[in-house]
Amino acid sequence: MPAIDPRTGVLQHTPNKATNGYTLFTPLGQYNTYLIDMRGEVVHQWELPNDVGNYAYLLENGNLLVAIRTEEKGPNLPAKGGHLIEYDWNGNVVWEHIDHMQHHDFKRKSNGNTVYAAWTKQTDASVIKSIPGGIEGTEYEGCIYTDAIREIDATGKVVWEWDVLKDMDMDKFPLDPTVARREYAHANTISTCPNGDVIINWRFNNTMALIDYQSKKIKWSLNDIAYGQHHDVQMLENGNILFFANGADVHTHGPETGSQVVEIDPSNNKKIWDYCGTPRRSFVSWFISGCQRLSSGNTLICEGLWGRLFEVTPEKEIVWEYVSPFFVEYDHPAYTGTNVIFRCYRYTSDSPQIQNRLP
Protein backbone atom coordinates (compact mmCIF):
# COMPACT_ATOMS: atom_id res chain seq x y z
CA MET A 1 0.00 0.00 0.00
CA PRO A 2 1.43 3.42 -0.92
CA ALA A 3 2.28 5.88 1.81
CA ILE A 4 -0.60 8.32 2.31
CA ASP A 5 0.54 11.94 2.16
CA PRO A 6 -1.22 13.76 5.03
CA ARG A 7 -1.20 16.99 3.06
CA THR A 8 -4.20 18.02 0.98
CA GLY A 9 -4.85 20.67 -1.64
CA VAL A 10 -2.36 21.51 -4.39
CA LEU A 11 0.96 19.78 -3.68
CA GLN A 12 2.78 20.89 -6.81
CA HIS A 13 2.19 23.05 -9.87
CA THR A 14 4.45 23.93 -12.80
CA PRO A 15 2.49 26.73 -14.53
CA ASN A 16 4.47 26.78 -17.78
CA LYS A 17 3.87 23.05 -18.31
CA ALA A 18 0.42 22.45 -16.80
CA THR A 19 -2.84 22.96 -18.69
CA ASN A 20 -4.43 26.02 -17.15
CA GLY A 21 -8.09 25.61 -16.30
CA TYR A 22 -10.59 24.34 -13.77
CA THR A 23 -10.99 20.82 -12.40
CA LEU A 24 -14.37 19.28 -11.59
CA PHE A 25 -14.87 16.39 -9.17
CA THR A 26 -17.51 14.92 -6.87
CA PRO A 27 -16.28 13.16 -3.71
CA LEU A 28 -18.07 9.88 -3.12
CA GLY A 29 -20.27 9.93 -0.04
CA GLN A 30 -20.81 13.69 -0.31
CA TYR A 31 -23.62 15.86 -1.56
CA ASN A 32 -21.51 18.36 -3.50
CA THR A 33 -19.73 18.73 -6.82
CA TYR A 34 -16.73 21.07 -6.73
CA LEU A 35 -15.00 23.14 -9.42
CA ILE A 36 -11.51 24.22 -8.37
CA ASP A 37 -8.88 26.46 -9.95
CA MET A 38 -5.22 25.58 -10.39
CA ARG A 39 -4.52 26.72 -6.80
CA GLY A 40 -7.09 24.26 -5.46
CA GLU A 41 -9.56 26.97 -4.49
CA VAL A 42 -13.25 26.15 -4.93
CA VAL A 43 -14.63 28.64 -7.46
CA HIS A 44 -18.05 27.06 -7.92
CA GLN A 45 -20.07 24.17 -6.52
CA TRP A 46 -23.39 22.42 -6.89
CA GLU A 47 -25.32 20.99 -3.94
CA LEU A 48 -26.83 17.56 -4.60
CA PRO A 49 -29.98 16.09 -3.01
CA ASN A 50 -28.42 12.74 -2.08
CA ASP A 51 -25.26 10.68 -2.36
CA VAL A 52 -23.81 10.82 -5.86
CA GLY A 53 -24.11 7.75 -8.07
CA ASN A 54 -20.40 8.03 -8.93
CA TYR A 55 -19.64 11.35 -10.65
CA ALA A 56 -20.74 14.44 -12.56
CA TYR A 57 -19.46 16.33 -15.57
CA LEU A 58 -20.14 19.59 -17.43
CA LEU A 59 -22.05 19.71 -20.70
CA GLU A 60 -21.01 22.17 -23.39
CA ASN A 61 -23.83 24.52 -22.34
CA GLY A 62 -22.26 24.79 -18.89
CA ASN A 63 -24.88 22.61 -17.21
CA LEU A 64 -23.95 19.81 -14.84
CA LEU A 65 -25.07 16.24 -15.60
CA VAL A 66 -24.97 13.96 -12.56
CA ALA A 67 -26.36 10.65 -11.32
CA ILE A 68 -27.87 10.57 -7.83
CA ARG A 69 -28.39 7.37 -5.86
CA THR A 70 -32.00 6.29 -5.31
CA GLU A 71 -32.76 4.13 -2.30
CA GLU A 72 -36.30 2.90 -2.78
CA LYS A 73 -35.83 0.49 -5.69
CA GLY A 74 -33.13 -1.52 -7.40
CA PRO A 75 -30.33 -3.65 -5.97
CA ASN A 76 -27.98 -2.44 -3.26
CA LEU A 77 -24.92 -2.88 -5.43
CA PRO A 78 -21.86 -0.61 -5.79
CA ALA A 79 -22.17 2.53 -7.95
CA LYS A 80 -25.95 2.52 -8.08
CA GLY A 81 -27.41 5.75 -9.42
CA GLY A 82 -31.02 5.79 -10.54
CA HIS A 83 -31.73 9.51 -10.86
CA LEU A 84 -30.07 11.44 -13.67
CA ILE A 85 -30.27 15.20 -13.16
CA GLU A 86 -29.15 18.14 -15.29
CA TYR A 87 -28.53 21.35 -13.34
CA ASP A 88 -27.89 24.75 -14.84
CA TRP A 89 -24.91 26.80 -13.66
CA ASN A 90 -26.96 28.22 -10.78
CA GLY A 91 -28.13 24.85 -9.52
CA ASN A 92 -31.62 24.82 -11.00
CA VAL A 93 -32.93 21.48 -12.28
CA VAL A 94 -33.57 21.71 -16.02
CA TRP A 95 -33.96 17.99 -16.83
CA GLU A 96 -34.20 14.71 -14.95
CA HIS A 97 -34.86 11.05 -15.56
CA ILE A 98 -35.44 8.20 -13.11
CA ASP A 99 -34.41 4.64 -13.86
CA HIS A 100 -33.68 2.83 -10.61
CA MET A 101 -31.53 0.33 -12.52
CA GLN A 102 -29.09 2.99 -13.80
CA HIS A 103 -25.56 2.51 -12.51
CA HIS A 104 -21.99 3.73 -12.93
CA ASP A 105 -21.78 5.72 -16.15
CA PHE A 106 -23.79 7.98 -18.47
CA LYS A 107 -23.14 10.34 -21.38
CA ARG A 108 -25.08 13.06 -23.21
CA LYS A 109 -24.91 12.65 -26.98
CA SER A 110 -24.61 15.53 -29.44
CA ASN A 111 -28.24 14.97 -30.52
CA GLY A 112 -29.46 15.61 -26.97
CA ASN A 113 -30.11 11.98 -26.12
CA THR A 114 -28.56 10.37 -23.04
CA VAL A 115 -26.97 6.91 -22.85
CA TYR A 116 -26.30 5.06 -19.63
CA ALA A 117 -25.49 1.68 -18.10
CA ALA A 118 -28.42 -0.18 -16.55
CA TRP A 119 -29.02 -3.48 -14.81
CA THR A 120 -31.62 -6.07 -15.79
CA LYS A 121 -32.67 -8.48 -13.06
CA GLN A 122 -32.43 -12.13 -14.13
CA THR A 123 -34.46 -14.58 -12.02
CA ASP A 124 -35.08 -17.42 -14.48
CA ALA A 125 -33.01 -20.44 -13.40
CA SER A 126 -32.10 -21.40 -16.96
CA VAL A 127 -30.87 -17.88 -17.74
CA ILE A 128 -28.83 -17.75 -14.54
CA LYS A 129 -27.28 -21.13 -15.34
CA SER A 130 -26.35 -19.96 -18.85
CA ILE A 131 -24.24 -17.05 -17.57
CA PRO A 132 -20.62 -18.26 -17.67
CA GLY A 133 -17.93 -17.99 -15.02
CA GLY A 134 -17.71 -16.64 -11.49
CA ILE A 135 -17.89 -18.44 -8.17
CA GLU A 136 -20.73 -20.95 -8.13
CA GLY A 137 -23.51 -20.21 -5.65
CA THR A 138 -22.69 -16.52 -5.15
CA GLU A 139 -25.69 -15.01 -6.94
CA TYR A 140 -27.29 -11.86 -5.46
CA GLU A 141 -30.37 -12.98 -3.51
CA GLY A 142 -30.84 -15.82 -5.97
CA CYS A 143 -30.54 -13.69 -9.10
CA ILE A 144 -27.95 -12.08 -11.38
CA TYR A 145 -28.08 -8.49 -12.63
CA THR A 146 -26.97 -8.30 -16.25
CA ASP A 147 -25.88 -5.16 -18.07
CA ALA A 148 -27.64 -3.18 -20.74
CA ILE A 149 -26.95 0.16 -22.42
CA ARG A 150 -30.00 2.39 -22.77
CA GLU A 151 -30.38 5.51 -24.87
CA ILE A 152 -33.24 7.85 -24.04
CA ASP A 153 -34.49 11.04 -25.67
CA ALA A 154 -35.29 14.24 -23.79
CA THR A 155 -38.71 12.87 -22.79
CA GLY A 156 -37.21 9.71 -21.25
CA LYS A 157 -38.33 7.40 -24.04
CA VAL A 158 -35.93 4.52 -24.75
CA VAL A 159 -34.89 4.89 -28.41
CA TRP A 160 -32.03 2.35 -28.49
CA GLU A 161 -30.92 -0.48 -26.26
CA TRP A 162 -28.11 -3.00 -26.21
CA ASP A 163 -28.41 -6.02 -23.93
CA VAL A 164 -25.76 -8.62 -23.05
CA LEU A 165 -28.30 -11.47 -23.18
CA LYS A 166 -29.60 -10.53 -26.62
CA ASP A 167 -26.64 -8.92 -28.35
CA MET A 168 -23.51 -10.63 -27.03
CA ASP A 169 -21.98 -14.10 -26.93
CA MET A 170 -21.25 -14.22 -23.20
CA ASP A 171 -19.43 -17.55 -23.51
CA LYS A 172 -16.58 -15.66 -25.19
CA PHE A 173 -16.30 -13.34 -22.19
CA PRO A 174 -16.92 -15.37 -19.00
CA LEU A 175 -16.83 -13.85 -15.54
CA ASP A 176 -13.44 -14.09 -13.88
CA PRO A 177 -13.38 -17.29 -11.77
CA THR A 178 -12.55 -15.25 -8.64
CA VAL A 179 -15.63 -12.96 -8.66
CA ALA A 180 -19.13 -13.40 -7.28
CA ARG A 181 -21.98 -14.07 -9.69
CA ARG A 182 -23.94 -10.99 -8.63
CA GLU A 183 -23.51 -9.13 -11.91
CA TYR A 184 -22.62 -9.79 -15.50
CA ALA A 185 -20.30 -8.11 -15.63
CA HIS A 186 -20.11 -4.83 -13.64
CA ALA A 187 -20.03 -2.30 -16.49
CA ASN A 188 -18.19 0.76 -15.18
CA THR A 189 -17.75 2.75 -18.40
CA ILE A 190 -20.07 3.91 -21.16
CA SER A 191 -18.49 6.27 -23.68
CA THR A 192 -19.63 7.39 -27.11
CA CYS A 193 -17.67 7.80 -30.33
CA PRO A 194 -18.15 10.53 -32.99
CA ASN A 195 -19.76 8.04 -35.40
CA GLY A 196 -22.28 6.91 -32.79
CA ASP A 197 -20.57 3.69 -31.75
CA VAL A 198 -20.46 2.95 -28.03
CA ILE A 199 -17.63 1.70 -25.81
CA ILE A 200 -18.44 -0.39 -22.76
CA ASN A 201 -16.05 -1.70 -20.13
CA TRP A 202 -16.68 -4.55 -17.69
CA ARG A 203 -14.66 -5.02 -14.52
CA PHE A 204 -15.64 -8.58 -13.67
CA ASN A 205 -14.51 -10.16 -16.94
CA ASN A 206 -11.59 -7.80 -17.72
CA THR A 207 -13.15 -6.81 -21.04
CA MET A 208 -13.58 -3.58 -22.97
CA ALA A 209 -15.60 -3.58 -26.19
CA LEU A 210 -16.57 -1.28 -29.05
CA ILE A 211 -20.18 -1.78 -30.12
CA ASP A 212 -21.37 -0.90 -33.62
CA TYR A 213 -24.39 1.33 -33.08
CA GLN A 214 -26.26 0.15 -36.18
CA SER A 215 -25.67 -3.60 -36.06
CA LYS A 216 -25.18 -3.89 -32.26
CA LYS A 217 -22.26 -6.23 -32.98
CA ILE A 218 -19.00 -6.05 -31.05
CA LYS A 219 -16.52 -4.75 -33.65
CA TRP A 220 -13.47 -4.67 -31.34
CA SER A 221 -12.66 -5.95 -27.89
CA LEU A 222 -9.72 -6.35 -25.55
CA ASN A 223 -9.57 -8.98 -22.83
CA ASP A 224 -6.13 -8.83 -21.24
CA ILE A 225 -5.86 -9.96 -17.65
CA ALA A 226 -2.43 -8.32 -17.33
CA TYR A 227 -4.05 -4.89 -16.95
CA GLY A 228 -5.83 -6.05 -13.80
CA GLN A 229 -9.29 -4.62 -14.57
CA HIS A 230 -9.89 -1.12 -15.88
CA HIS A 231 -12.01 2.04 -15.84
CA ASP A 232 -12.79 5.09 -17.98
CA VAL A 233 -12.16 3.52 -21.39
CA GLN A 234 -12.43 6.13 -24.15
CA MET A 235 -11.57 6.73 -27.78
CA LEU A 236 -9.17 9.61 -28.46
CA GLU A 237 -9.34 11.94 -31.46
CA ASN A 238 -6.54 9.93 -33.10
CA GLY A 239 -8.62 6.74 -32.86
CA ASN A 240 -6.52 5.20 -30.10
CA ILE A 241 -8.02 3.91 -26.84
CA LEU A 242 -7.11 5.48 -23.48
CA PHE A 243 -7.97 3.84 -20.16
CA PHE A 244 -7.10 3.56 -16.48
CA ALA A 245 -5.71 0.08 -15.72
CA ASN A 246 -6.34 -0.59 -12.04
CA GLY A 247 -3.81 -3.39 -11.65
CA ALA A 248 -6.25 -5.22 -9.40
CA ASP A 249 -6.25 -8.76 -10.75
CA VAL A 250 -5.32 -11.50 -8.31
CA HIS A 251 -3.89 -13.71 -11.06
CA THR A 252 -1.06 -11.41 -12.10
CA HIS A 253 -0.21 -9.32 -9.05
CA GLY A 254 3.15 -9.40 -7.41
CA PRO A 255 4.29 -7.18 -4.56
CA GLU A 256 5.37 -4.43 -6.96
CA THR A 257 2.23 -4.23 -9.07
CA GLY A 258 0.58 -0.82 -9.41
CA SER A 259 -1.91 0.99 -11.59
CA GLN A 260 -1.20 2.59 -14.95
CA VAL A 261 -2.85 4.80 -17.54
CA VAL A 262 -2.54 3.24 -20.98
CA GLU A 263 -3.03 4.34 -24.58
CA ILE A 264 -3.27 1.54 -27.14
CA ASP A 265 -3.73 1.28 -30.89
CA PRO A 266 -6.91 -0.80 -31.36
CA SER A 267 -5.78 -2.01 -34.78
CA ASN A 268 -3.17 -4.21 -33.12
CA ASN A 269 -3.76 -3.63 -29.36
CA LYS A 270 -0.18 -2.47 -28.96
CA LYS A 271 0.69 -0.02 -26.22
CA ILE A 272 1.46 3.47 -27.54
CA TRP A 273 1.95 5.30 -24.24
CA ASP A 274 1.57 4.65 -20.57
CA TYR A 275 2.10 6.22 -17.20
CA CYS A 276 2.96 4.28 -14.06
CA GLY A 277 4.49 5.20 -10.74
CA THR A 278 8.16 5.04 -9.77
CA PRO A 279 8.27 2.77 -7.86
CA ARG A 280 5.20 1.03 -9.26
CA ARG A 281 3.40 0.88 -5.91
CA SER A 282 3.56 4.68 -5.55
CA PHE A 283 0.63 4.92 -7.98
CA VAL A 284 -2.15 2.45 -7.32
CA SER A 285 -5.93 2.50 -7.16
CA TRP A 286 -7.50 -0.95 -7.26
CA PHE A 287 -11.00 0.53 -7.66
CA ILE A 288 -12.69 3.37 -9.56
CA SER A 289 -10.37 6.08 -11.11
CA GLY A 290 -10.07 7.72 -14.51
CA CYS A 291 -8.09 9.73 -17.03
CA GLN A 292 -8.55 12.55 -19.53
CA ARG A 293 -6.32 13.51 -22.45
CA LEU A 294 -6.13 17.30 -22.40
CA SER A 295 -5.92 19.70 -25.36
CA SER A 296 -2.27 20.37 -24.50
CA GLY A 297 -1.40 16.70 -24.95
CA ASN A 298 -1.00 16.25 -21.20
CA THR A 299 -3.08 13.69 -19.33
CA LEU A 300 -5.17 14.35 -16.22
CA ILE A 301 -5.31 11.32 -13.93
CA CYS A 302 -7.69 10.52 -11.08
CA GLU A 303 -6.08 8.09 -8.63
CA GLY A 304 -9.49 7.63 -7.12
CA LEU A 305 -8.89 5.49 -4.07
CA TRP A 306 -6.71 8.19 -2.50
CA GLY A 307 -8.53 11.28 -3.83
CA ARG A 308 -5.41 12.25 -5.76
CA LEU A 309 -5.73 14.19 -9.02
CA PHE A 310 -2.63 14.95 -11.06
CA GLU A 311 -1.53 16.02 -14.53
CA VAL A 312 1.40 14.52 -16.43
CA THR A 313 3.15 15.52 -19.64
CA PRO A 314 3.73 13.09 -22.54
CA GLU A 315 7.21 12.70 -21.02
CA LYS A 316 5.48 11.56 -17.78
CA GLU A 317 6.47 14.54 -15.67
CA ILE A 318 3.95 15.50 -12.98
CA VAL A 319 3.15 19.19 -13.49
CA TRP A 320 0.09 19.58 -11.22
CA GLU A 321 -0.99 17.53 -8.23
CA TYR A 322 -3.94 17.88 -5.86
CA VAL A 323 -5.24 15.74 -3.00
CA SER A 324 -8.87 16.18 -2.04
CA PRO A 325 -9.43 17.54 1.49
CA PHE A 326 -13.00 16.17 1.54
CA PHE A 327 -12.86 13.07 3.74
CA VAL A 328 -16.08 11.25 4.55
CA GLU A 329 -17.39 8.11 6.23
CA TYR A 330 -18.51 6.28 3.11
CA ASP A 331 -20.69 3.16 3.20
CA HIS A 332 -18.21 0.82 1.53
CA PRO A 333 -15.59 -1.35 3.26
CA ALA A 334 -12.83 -0.23 0.88
CA TYR A 335 -13.58 3.47 1.10
CA THR A 336 -14.55 4.17 4.73
CA GLY A 337 -12.99 7.34 6.13
CA THR A 338 -11.34 8.26 2.85
CA ASN A 339 -11.51 10.96 0.21
CA VAL A 340 -12.33 8.74 -2.77
CA ILE A 341 -13.19 10.24 -6.18
CA PHE A 342 -14.56 8.21 -9.09
CA ARG A 343 -13.53 10.54 -11.91
CA CYS A 344 -12.48 14.15 -12.61
CA TYR A 345 -12.42 16.56 -15.54
CA ARG A 346 -10.35 19.63 -16.51
CA TYR A 347 -11.94 22.52 -18.45
CA THR A 348 -9.93 25.43 -19.84
CA SER A 349 -11.18 28.97 -19.25
CA ASP A 350 -12.10 29.40 -22.94
CA SER A 351 -13.94 26.06 -23.17
CA PRO A 352 -17.70 26.09 -23.88
CA GLN A 353 -18.28 24.68 -20.40
CA ILE A 354 -16.58 27.59 -18.61
CA GLN A 355 -16.42 30.55 -21.00
CA ASN A 356 -17.74 33.78 -19.41
CA ARG A 357 -19.29 31.91 -16.49
CA LEU A 358 -16.67 32.74 -13.87
CA PRO A 359 -15.53 36.21 -12.72
C-alpha positions in Angstrom: 0.0 0.0 0.0 1.4 3.4 -0.9 2.3 5.9 1.8 -0.6 8.3 2.3 0.5 11.9 2.2 -1.2 13.8 5.0 -1.2 17.0 3.1 -4.2 18.0 1.0 -4.8 20.7 -1.6 -2.4 21.5 -4.4 1.0 19.8 -3.7 2.8 20.9 -6.8 2.2 23.1 -9.9 4.5 23.9 -12.8 2.5 26.7 -14.5 4.5 26.8 -17.8 3.9 23.0 -18.3 0.4 22.5 -16.8 -2.8 23.0 -18.7 -4.4 26.0 -17.1 -8.1 25.6 -16.3 -10.6 24.3 -13.8 -11.0 20.8 -12.4 -14.4 19.3 -11.6 -14.9 16.4 -9.2 -17.5 14.9 -6.9 -16.3 13.2 -3.7 -18.1 9.9 -3.1 -20.3 9.9 0.0 -20.8 13.7 -0.3 -23.6 15.9 -1.6 -21.5 18.4 -3.5 -19.7 18.7 -6.8 -16.7 21.1 -6.7 -15.0 23.1 -9.4 -11.5 24.2 -8.4 -8.9 26.5 -10.0 -5.2 25.6 -10.4 -4.5 26.7 -6.8 -7.1 24.3 -5.5 -9.6 27.0 -4.5 -13.3 26.2 -4.9 -14.6 28.6 -7.5 -18.1 27.1 -7.9 -20.1 24.2 -6.5 -23.4 22.4 -6.9 -25.3 21.0 -3.9 -26.8 17.6 -4.6 -30.0 16.1 -3.0 -28.4 12.7 -2.1 -25.3 10.7 -2.4 -23.8 10.8 -5.9 -24.1 7.7 -8.1 -20.4 8.0 -8.9 -19.6 11.4 -10.6 -20.7 14.4 -12.6 -19.5 16.3 -15.6 -20.1 19.6 -17.4 -22.0 19.7 -20.7 -21.0 22.2 -23.4 -23.8 24.5 -22.3 -22.3 24.8 -18.9 -24.9 22.6 -17.2 -24.0 19.8 -14.8 -25.1 16.2 -15.6 -25.0 14.0 -12.6 -26.4 10.7 -11.3 -27.9 10.6 -7.8 -28.4 7.4 -5.9 -32.0 6.3 -5.3 -32.8 4.1 -2.3 -36.3 2.9 -2.8 -35.8 0.5 -5.7 -33.1 -1.5 -7.4 -30.3 -3.6 -6.0 -28.0 -2.4 -3.3 -24.9 -2.9 -5.4 -21.9 -0.6 -5.8 -22.2 2.5 -8.0 -26.0 2.5 -8.1 -27.4 5.7 -9.4 -31.0 5.8 -10.5 -31.7 9.5 -10.9 -30.1 11.4 -13.7 -30.3 15.2 -13.2 -29.1 18.1 -15.3 -28.5 21.4 -13.3 -27.9 24.8 -14.8 -24.9 26.8 -13.7 -27.0 28.2 -10.8 -28.1 24.8 -9.5 -31.6 24.8 -11.0 -32.9 21.5 -12.3 -33.6 21.7 -16.0 -34.0 18.0 -16.8 -34.2 14.7 -15.0 -34.9 11.1 -15.6 -35.4 8.2 -13.1 -34.4 4.6 -13.9 -33.7 2.8 -10.6 -31.5 0.3 -12.5 -29.1 3.0 -13.8 -25.6 2.5 -12.5 -22.0 3.7 -12.9 -21.8 5.7 -16.2 -23.8 8.0 -18.5 -23.1 10.3 -21.4 -25.1 13.1 -23.2 -24.9 12.7 -27.0 -24.6 15.5 -29.4 -28.2 15.0 -30.5 -29.5 15.6 -27.0 -30.1 12.0 -26.1 -28.6 10.4 -23.0 -27.0 6.9 -22.9 -26.3 5.1 -19.6 -25.5 1.7 -18.1 -28.4 -0.2 -16.5 -29.0 -3.5 -14.8 -31.6 -6.1 -15.8 -32.7 -8.5 -13.1 -32.4 -12.1 -14.1 -34.5 -14.6 -12.0 -35.1 -17.4 -14.5 -33.0 -20.4 -13.4 -32.1 -21.4 -17.0 -30.9 -17.9 -17.7 -28.8 -17.8 -14.5 -27.3 -21.1 -15.3 -26.4 -20.0 -18.8 -24.2 -17.0 -17.6 -20.6 -18.3 -17.7 -17.9 -18.0 -15.0 -17.7 -16.6 -11.5 -17.9 -18.4 -8.2 -20.7 -20.9 -8.1 -23.5 -20.2 -5.6 -22.7 -16.5 -5.2 -25.7 -15.0 -6.9 -27.3 -11.9 -5.5 -30.4 -13.0 -3.5 -30.8 -15.8 -6.0 -30.5 -13.7 -9.1 -28.0 -12.1 -11.4 -28.1 -8.5 -12.6 -27.0 -8.3 -16.2 -25.9 -5.2 -18.1 -27.6 -3.2 -20.7 -27.0 0.2 -22.4 -30.0 2.4 -22.8 -30.4 5.5 -24.9 -33.2 7.9 -24.0 -34.5 11.0 -25.7 -35.3 14.2 -23.8 -38.7 12.9 -22.8 -37.2 9.7 -21.2 -38.3 7.4 -24.0 -35.9 4.5 -24.7 -34.9 4.9 -28.4 -32.0 2.4 -28.5 -30.9 -0.5 -26.3 -28.1 -3.0 -26.2 -28.4 -6.0 -23.9 -25.8 -8.6 -23.0 -28.3 -11.5 -23.2 -29.6 -10.5 -26.6 -26.6 -8.9 -28.3 -23.5 -10.6 -27.0 -22.0 -14.1 -26.9 -21.2 -14.2 -23.2 -19.4 -17.5 -23.5 -16.6 -15.7 -25.2 -16.3 -13.3 -22.2 -16.9 -15.4 -19.0 -16.8 -13.8 -15.5 -13.4 -14.1 -13.9 -13.4 -17.3 -11.8 -12.5 -15.2 -8.6 -15.6 -13.0 -8.7 -19.1 -13.4 -7.3 -22.0 -14.1 -9.7 -23.9 -11.0 -8.6 -23.5 -9.1 -11.9 -22.6 -9.8 -15.5 -20.3 -8.1 -15.6 -20.1 -4.8 -13.6 -20.0 -2.3 -16.5 -18.2 0.8 -15.2 -17.7 2.8 -18.4 -20.1 3.9 -21.2 -18.5 6.3 -23.7 -19.6 7.4 -27.1 -17.7 7.8 -30.3 -18.1 10.5 -33.0 -19.8 8.0 -35.4 -22.3 6.9 -32.8 -20.6 3.7 -31.7 -20.5 2.9 -28.0 -17.6 1.7 -25.8 -18.4 -0.4 -22.8 -16.0 -1.7 -20.1 -16.7 -4.6 -17.7 -14.7 -5.0 -14.5 -15.6 -8.6 -13.7 -14.5 -10.2 -16.9 -11.6 -7.8 -17.7 -13.1 -6.8 -21.0 -13.6 -3.6 -23.0 -15.6 -3.6 -26.2 -16.6 -1.3 -29.0 -20.2 -1.8 -30.1 -21.4 -0.9 -33.6 -24.4 1.3 -33.1 -26.3 0.2 -36.2 -25.7 -3.6 -36.1 -25.2 -3.9 -32.3 -22.3 -6.2 -33.0 -19.0 -6.0 -31.1 -16.5 -4.8 -33.6 -13.5 -4.7 -31.3 -12.7 -6.0 -27.9 -9.7 -6.4 -25.5 -9.6 -9.0 -22.8 -6.1 -8.8 -21.2 -5.9 -10.0 -17.6 -2.4 -8.3 -17.3 -4.0 -4.9 -16.9 -5.8 -6.0 -13.8 -9.3 -4.6 -14.6 -9.9 -1.1 -15.9 -12.0 2.0 -15.8 -12.8 5.1 -18.0 -12.2 3.5 -21.4 -12.4 6.1 -24.2 -11.6 6.7 -27.8 -9.2 9.6 -28.5 -9.3 11.9 -31.5 -6.5 9.9 -33.1 -8.6 6.7 -32.9 -6.5 5.2 -30.1 -8.0 3.9 -26.8 -7.1 5.5 -23.5 -8.0 3.8 -20.2 -7.1 3.6 -16.5 -5.7 0.1 -15.7 -6.3 -0.6 -12.0 -3.8 -3.4 -11.6 -6.3 -5.2 -9.4 -6.2 -8.8 -10.7 -5.3 -11.5 -8.3 -3.9 -13.7 -11.1 -1.1 -11.4 -12.1 -0.2 -9.3 -9.0 3.1 -9.4 -7.4 4.3 -7.2 -4.6 5.4 -4.4 -7.0 2.2 -4.2 -9.1 0.6 -0.8 -9.4 -1.9 1.0 -11.6 -1.2 2.6 -14.9 -2.8 4.8 -17.5 -2.5 3.2 -21.0 -3.0 4.3 -24.6 -3.3 1.5 -27.1 -3.7 1.3 -30.9 -6.9 -0.8 -31.4 -5.8 -2.0 -34.8 -3.2 -4.2 -33.1 -3.8 -3.6 -29.4 -0.2 -2.5 -29.0 0.7 0.0 -26.2 1.5 3.5 -27.5 2.0 5.3 -24.2 1.6 4.7 -20.6 2.1 6.2 -17.2 3.0 4.3 -14.1 4.5 5.2 -10.7 8.2 5.0 -9.8 8.3 2.8 -7.9 5.2 1.0 -9.3 3.4 0.9 -5.9 3.6 4.7 -5.6 0.6 4.9 -8.0 -2.1 2.4 -7.3 -5.9 2.5 -7.2 -7.5 -0.9 -7.3 -11.0 0.5 -7.7 -12.7 3.4 -9.6 -10.4 6.1 -11.1 -10.1 7.7 -14.5 -8.1 9.7 -17.0 -8.5 12.6 -19.5 -6.3 13.5 -22.5 -6.1 17.3 -22.4 -5.9 19.7 -25.4 -2.3 20.4 -24.5 -1.4 16.7 -24.9 -1.0 16.3 -21.2 -3.1 13.7 -19.3 -5.2 14.3 -16.2 -5.3 11.3 -13.9 -7.7 10.5 -11.1 -6.1 8.1 -8.6 -9.5 7.6 -7.1 -8.9 5.5 -4.1 -6.7 8.2 -2.5 -8.5 11.3 -3.8 -5.4 12.2 -5.8 -5.7 14.2 -9.0 -2.6 15.0 -11.1 -1.5 16.0 -14.5 1.4 14.5 -16.4 3.1 15.5 -19.6 3.7 13.1 -22.5 7.2 12.7 -21.0 5.5 11.6 -17.8 6.5 14.5 -15.7 3.9 15.5 -13.0 3.1 19.2 -13.5 0.1 19.6 -11.2 -1.0 17.5 -8.2 -3.9 17.9 -5.9 -5.2 15.7 -3.0 -8.9 16.2 -2.0 -9.4 17.5 1.5 -13.0 16.2 1.5 -12.9 13.1 3.7 -16.1 11.2 4.6 -17.4 8.1 6.2 -18.5 6.3 3.1 -20.7 3.2 3.2 -18.2 0.8 1.5 -15.6 -1.4 3.3 -12.8 -0.2 0.9 -13.6 3.5 1.1 -14.5 4.2 4.7 -13.0 7.3 6.1 -11.3 8.3 2.9 -11.5 11.0 0.2 -12.3 8.7 -2.8 -13.2 10.2 -6.2 -14.6 8.2 -9.1 -13.5 10.5 -11.9 -12.5 14.1 -12.6 -12.4 16.6 -15.5 -10.4 19.6 -16.5 -11.9 22.5 -18.4 -9.9 25.4 -19.8 -11.2 29.0 -19.2 -12.1 29.4 -22.9 -13.9 26.1 -23.2 -17.7 26.1 -23.9 -18.3 24.7 -20.4 -16.6 27.6 -18.6 -16.4 30.5 -21.0 -17.7 33.8 -19.4 -19.3 31.9 -16.5 -16.7 32.7 -13.9 -15.5 36.2 -12.7 
